[in-house]
């Protein structure tokens, strides 16, 4: 009996963390985060609200010392099985499953050349 094939990417980041305790430093990090990931956030326009919300947050910075990654994308299966898994994932309504299909397809493409 074959065990199910899991398709995943895992990344482990190691380093030294420092909690941001200064209000101005935390505020600056939150502003940078919002500008990149939520540029339409009303918090960018309301600095008072941003500072009040920051009071309830804990943020940290990390000096990264090493990064380890591992990926499994059905490499141990036949090409037909891999393509079938990609097709199945591509039909999913779950965006993460469709993204896994994109990643697996890129692996297939890279290894078939």
C-alpha positions, 0 to 999 in steps of 0.5 A, a space after each residue: 500500500 502506498 502512503 499518500 504523497 504530500 507536497 510542501 515547502 518548509 522553511 526554517 529561519 534561525 537567528 537572534 530576536 530582539 523585541 521592539 520596545 521603543 514606541 517610535 521604532 515599533 510605529 515605524 515598523 508597522 507603517 512600513 509593513 502597512 505600506 507594503 502589505 496593506 497600502 489602502 489601510 485606513 491606519 496609514 491615514 490615522 496615525 493616532 489610531 495606528 499608535 493606539 493599536 501599536 500599544 497592543 502589539 508586540 513586534 520583533 526584528 531578527 538577525 538571521 543566522 541560517 535558513 534551511 529549506 525542504 521541498 517535496 513535490 511528488 518527485 518520487 512519483 511517475 510523471 503521469 502521477 505528478 501531472 495528475 496531482 497538478 491537474 487535481 490541485 489546479 481544479 481546487 477552489 483553494 488558492 493554496 492548492 492552486 499555488 501548489 499546482 503552480 509550484 509543482 508545474 514549475 518543478 516538472 518544467 525545470 526537470 524535463 528540460 
